[in-house]
Structures are given as structure tokens and as C-alpha cells.
Amino acid sequence: MPARTGQEYIQGLQEQAREVWLGGERVKDVTTHPGLCNGVQAIAALYDMQHDPNRRDEMTYVSPTSGDRVGLSFIIPRTRQELEQRRTMMLHWARTTCGMMGRSPDFMNVNFAAWAAAADYFGQNRPECAINMRCYYEYIREHDLTLTHSLINLQRSRTVSGMFNLEEGTALRVMRETAAGIVVRGARILATLGPLADEIAVYSPRLARMTEGHSPFALNFAIPCGTPGLKFLCRESFDLGRSHFDHPLGSRFEEMDCVVFFDDVLVPWERVFLLGDVDLVNGMATATHASLHTAHQGAAKNVAKCEVVLGVALLMTQTLGNAHLPHSEERLAELMLDTELMKACMRAAEADAQLDAWGVMCPAQLPVEITRNLFMTAYPRMVEILQLLGSSSFMLTPSEADFRSPLAPDIEQYLATDTATARDRVKLFRLAWDIAGSAFGSRQVLYERFFASDPLTRARTLNAIYPKAEVMERIWEFLRDDDSAEQSPHSTACPRPSEGTKG
Ligand SMILES: Cc1cc2nc3c(=O)[nH]c(=O)nc-3n(C[C@H](O)[C@H](O)[C@H](O)COP(=O)(O)OP(=O)(O)OC[C@H]3O[C@@H](n4cnc5c(N)ncnc54)[C@H](O)[C@@H]3O)c2cc1C
């Protein structure tokens, strides 16, 4: 089946009943629920882009098995050119959502493409797992499915940290094995896109060793979101049901985050990719390089997001007439730096990309991983800059209804600036508020701080991969030069200040 249209995606959601809870009620149809339907429409628009005749070659490629044109984010890149083509495709999607839907389907697509190429890794102890992985990848590629994912076990306390926190009764675990598959129970966070996805992928980035060799917590599988016993509990929706004028981003790009409860859920054997082996779970990211590919997708999202924040900031200062003031220029320059740094890292990651042992062209590790670390602190600062530039103008943002009220003439007269009509000014600042102040915007900041794990873990990752020896050796070399200079016969030729001639 070729790449899906938006309508086919929506139909897929409607055909698969799933247990989604929002605001104390079970959602009957995610495609029509007021808190979710606009997010569905946004994802549908991404699928429709695949059918834009002007973009066909940029959005799709020919499937190696069916010969159909399938989504380009599914490609297993074998050359730098394919890596760049995939980035062009991901950037189109990211720009369409202003970088505000971090979990658009390409995120999981690139992940499974990397895993499929490295399928033998999953089959080391259970050969059938390698077959399962290859078949599953082909299945989601040929059906153009949307995946959510949930990596972290819910924690009752934080007295022990993250991966060691495998509490009985809370952390997801295998309860029993049956002829049909494994039965799992527990709770996981944080399935962004959960209600809007066809399937959910479940695995752990790292896991503590419980017993020698085998652990009921060591899992990697994927199942349909409608699987019996699977329950998605949504946070409140930040799509407040207002117009695009009032909430330009929240009314379009609500991707929703969920806790997922697994109530004795049966995972068919053919959907099990790893089972019980802690070492294989822990080695997965390094061996398959999947995280380099998801970072590549994240980098495209970051570039799109930087461009939006910068564009908004430039228009804000132009509208307020303070673009030329030194403090504005300093802050705008910071946003320009972030934008160009992000592009440079992405470009470096592609330019220095290398084939791995699986024959996959992988973005260079350091620049692509740095895009994650950088954005954790850069994005909150970018939002702070918007707040500093905007000040009270964020509060001078009457709603669309106010422009239709008896006060409209006053609004039109007094809220206009030298360069903008009142309506344009308000429209712009309502967009800025959706980035820098609203619930939707605040969630974006939280997302950028934490979606790629916590800052401490990210810092430790960077420490682990950075080529430290090179810079340390350069310092020793410098100090050695100093030693040899002291012993050199020429050292007297140029007296040190304390030895200078007197009188
Ligand atoms: C909006 C959003 C969307 C997300 N989407 C997804 C998703 O789609 N799929 C998914 O699987 N996950 C998702 N995540 C979850 C994300 O993976 C986790 O939030 C992340 O792993 C951090 O875990 P935590 O929230 O439990 O934070 P915690 O582990 O509780 O960390 C909280 C703070 O404590 C600090 N800390 C933790 N341990 C220590 C320690 N030992 N010493 C000192 N400080 C410490 C951390 O650095 C951090 O600042 C999402 C998160 C957010 C916020």
C-alpha cells in the first residue's frame, strides 16, 4: 500500500477502537473529540503532503519490496545523499507544524528503520526476534502507520533513580508467557501522540540488572493502540477550542501526552523484539545507532522551531518599533546564533556521516547528539527572550470576539503601532503568547527540557561520547613546550619581565 493520505490516516483511527480517557470521560472518537481532533487534522495534513505532486520525490521513495511510493522517513539511508533527502522530508513536516509536534510520525519511523537494518542484533538469543523486527518494519512502512512510544516506567518514589526503579506492581513487566504471546502489566510514561497513533512501541532505553541474565522488565514490543487492556490517560487538552486567531498553535498542534496502563495486555509473539535480556536492552542504542537517527529527526524539528521563534521575534520588534535598540539587537542576535548553530550541527552531522556495521549511513554522533543537549537549555532561553522583548504587549491581546464587539473601533485605533494595524499586532502577539506564555507554550518548554530524557542523563551521555583525550593531550603538549623552552639555550635571549634590565 502506498503512502497514506490524511483521510486514510483518519479512517484508520476511526476503525480501531481504543481506550482513551480525557477529563474523566472515555473518548468515543479521537478524530472528533474537541481536545484531540485538531491534532488529528495536523497529522493528516502531514500525510497529505506526501501526495503533493510538486513534492512527490521529496516526500516519498520507492519501496524496495512493493514498488509503491512510501514515506521517505521510513528509508534505511545507505548514502549521505539519502540521509539528506530524509532530512529534507523531515524538515518539510517540521516546518508545517512550526516544530511544535515533536512526535510527528517520522520520529518513530527513523527509529524502526535503524532497528530493522540492525535486526540481527535483536535475534542474538531468539532468532525469531530478528524476523519479527524486519517484518514489523516492513508492515509499518507499507501501511504508513503512526507510532507512539513509551519508554519510562512510572515511579512511585524517586529514592532510587530511573532505571533502578523497577517497583513491583508499577513498572511494566511480563506476568506470564502463553502460546499466543506474553502478557504484560504495569504503567508507563509518557506516550506523546498516544491517542493519535495506530500503534505503540514499548521499550526501555536502559535497565538495571535484576537477576542474572533474565528480567521480566526487559522488553521491546509494539502493538496496536486498540489492543484490549491498553488504556491511555490524557493530560488536559491545551487545545482550548478557540479560533486560530486566538490560539494559533494550540488550536492546531495539540499532540497530547498520556500515561499508559497495561492491564494484562497480550502481546503476540510476532510483535516481541526483545524479551528478558537486560544486556541486549542496554546495548540496543549503541549497537543499532537508532538514537542518532531520532536525534536527526529532532534536529530538523529544532531548526524549524528556531526559525519560528526568530521570525516571531523579528516581527515583534518591527511591530513595536524597537528592532534598532541595542538591547533588542543583542537578544535577536542570540536567537540567530541558536538558529545557525542548530543548522550547523545538523549539516556537520550529515557531512561527517558514516556507514555503520549494518551498512546504514548514520549522522555523525557528536554534532547530532549535541543538538539534543543544546536545545534543552537553548529553547527555554529563546522563550525567555520572547518574553523580554514582548513585555506588556503580551497582555494587549484582545480576542477575536473583542474585534467584533462595540469596543472594536477603540481597539483598532489605540492598539495600532507605527508599523502595524491593531489586528496584525494582536494576531502576532497571540502567536507569540502561544509560544511564550500559554499552557500550550509552557508544555513546549517542558517538552524540550525533558523529552530526550533528563538533563543529567544527557550531560552524562555527552561526557561519555566526547573525545576528551584529544583536547587534554593538546594541553600537555602546550605545557611540555613550556618545559622545553625553559631548558632551551634561546630562553635567555628573551628575558622574562622579572629579569628585565634595571637602570
Ligand atoms: C512533554 C513531554 C513529553 C514526553 N514524551 C515522551 C514520549 O513520547 N515517550 C517517552 O517515552 N517519554 C516521553 N517523555 C518522558 C521523558 O522521557 C521523561 O520525562 C524523562 O525521561 C525524565 O524522566 P522524569 O520525567 O521521570 O524525570 P525525573 O527522573 O524525575 O527527573 C526530574 C529532575 O530530577 C533530576 N534528577 C533525576 N535523577 C537525579 C539524580 N539521581 N540526582 C540529581 N538529579 C536528578 C533530573 O535531572 C531532572 O531535572 C516526555 C516528557 C515530557 C515532559
The ligand as a Tripos MOL2 file, in Angstrom:
@<TRIPOS>MOLECULE
LIG
   53    58     1     0     0
SMALL
NO_CHARGES

@<TRIPOS>ATOM
      1 C1          6.1780   16.9360   27.3740 C.3       1 LIG1
      2 C2          6.9020   15.6290   27.4840 C.ar      1 LIG1
      3 C3          6.7330   14.6710   26.5060 C.ar      1 LIG1
      4 C4          7.3690   13.4280   26.6170 C.ar      1 LIG1
      5 N1          7.1580   12.4790   25.6470 N.ar      1 LIG1
      6 C5          7.6370   11.2380   25.8340 C.ar      1 LIG1
      7 C6          7.3420   10.1940   24.9010 C.ar      1 LIG1
      8 O1          6.6920   10.4150   23.8820 O.2       1 LIG1
      9 N2          7.7830    8.9490   25.1670 N.ar      1 LIG1
     10 C7          8.5100    8.6730   26.2890 C.ar      1 LIG1
     11 O2          8.8870    7.5170   26.4710 O.2       1 LIG1
     12 N3          8.8280    9.6300   27.1620 N.ar      1 LIG1
     13 C8          8.4230   10.8960   26.9680 C.ar      1 LIG1
     14 N4          8.7280   11.8810   27.8650 N.ar      1 LIG1
     15 C9          9.2500   11.4330   29.1620 C.3       1 LIG1
     16 C10        10.6840   11.6690   29.3060 C.3       1 LIG1
     17 O3         11.3440   10.5850   28.7380 O.3       1 LIG1
     18 C11        10.9090   11.7990   30.8070 C.3       1 LIG1
     19 O4         10.2830   12.9680   31.2500 O.3       1 LIG1
     20 C12        12.3630   11.8680   31.0980 C.3       1 LIG1
     21 O5         12.9330   10.6120   30.8840 O.3       1 LIG1
     22 C13        12.6460   12.3110   32.5210 C.3       1 LIG1
     23 O6         12.0420   11.4550   33.4460 O.3       1 LIG1
     24 P1         11.1420   12.0550   34.5940 P.3       1 LIG1
     25 O7         10.1340   12.9640   33.9720 O.co2     1 LIG1
     26 O8         10.6250   10.9330   35.4170 O.co2     1 LIG1
     27 O9         12.1240   12.9810   35.4240 O.3       1 LIG1
     28 P2         12.9660   12.6670   36.7480 P.3       1 LIG1
     29 O10        13.7760   11.4600   36.5340 O.co2     1 LIG1
     30 O11        12.0660   12.7110   37.9230 O.co2     1 LIG1
     31 O12        13.9010   13.9300   36.7830 O.3       1 LIG1
     32 C14        13.4150   15.1980   37.2830 C.3       1 LIG1
     33 C15        14.6130   16.0820   37.6140 C.3       1 LIG1
     34 O13        15.4120   15.4700   38.6200 O.3       1 LIG1
     35 C16        16.7760   15.3720   38.1750 C.3       1 LIG1
     36 N5         17.3490   14.1140   38.6470 N.ar      1 LIG1
     37 C17        16.9020   12.8670   38.3720 C.ar      1 LIG1
     38 N6         17.6620   11.9590   38.9780 N.ar      1 LIG1
     39 C18        18.6120   12.6440   39.6510 C.ar      1 LIG1
     40 C19        19.6920   12.2540   40.4870 C.ar      1 LIG1
     41 N7         19.9490   10.9840   40.7460 N.pl3     1 LIG1
     42 N8         20.4600   13.2350   41.0120 N.ar      1 LIG1
     43 C20        20.2090   14.5300   40.7640 C.ar      1 LIG1
     44 N9         19.1790   14.9580   39.9890 N.ar      1 LIG1
     45 C21        18.3960   14.0270   39.4430 C.ar      1 LIG1
     46 C22        16.7030   15.3900   36.6430 C.3       1 LIG1
     47 O14        17.9080   15.8700   36.0680 O.3       1 LIG1
     48 C23        15.5350   16.3090   36.4080 C.3       1 LIG1
     49 O15        15.9330   17.6500   36.3870 O.3       1 LIG1
     50 C24         8.1660   13.1470   27.7500 C.ar      1 LIG1
     51 C25         8.3340   14.1280   28.7370 C.ar      1 LIG1
     52 C26         7.7280   15.3500   28.6090 C.ar      1 LIG1
     53 C27         7.9300   16.3690   29.6990 C.3       1 LIG1
@<TRIPOS>BOND
     1     1     2 1
     2     2     3 ar
     3     2    52 ar
     4     3     4 ar
     5     4     5 ar
     6     4    50 ar
     7     5     6 ar
     8     6     7 ar
     9     6    13 1
    10     7     8 2
    11     7     9 ar
    12     9    10 ar
    13    10    11 2
    14    10    12 ar
    15    12    13 ar
    16    13    14 ar
    17    14    15 1
    18    14    50 ar
    19    15    16 1
    20    16    17 1
    21    16    18 1
    22    18    19 1
    23    18    20 1
    24    20    21 1
    25    20    22 1
    26    22    23 1
    27    23    24 1
    28    24    25 2
    29    24    26 1
    30    24    27 1
    31    27    28 1
    32    28    29 2
    33    28    30 1
    34    28    31 1
    35    31    32 1
    36    32    33 1
    37    33    34 1
    38    33    48 1
    39    34    35 1
    40    35    36 1
    41    35    46 1
    42    36    37 ar
    43    36    45 ar
    44    37    38 ar
    45    38    39 ar
    46    39    40 ar
    47    39    45 ar
    48    40    41 1
    49    40    42 ar
    50    42    43 ar
    51    43    44 ar
    52    44    45 ar
    53    46    47 1
    54    46    48 1
    55    48    49 1
    56    50    51 ar
    57    51    52 ar
    58    52    53 1
@<TRIPOS>SUBSTRUCTURE
     1 LIG1         1 GROUP 0 **** ****
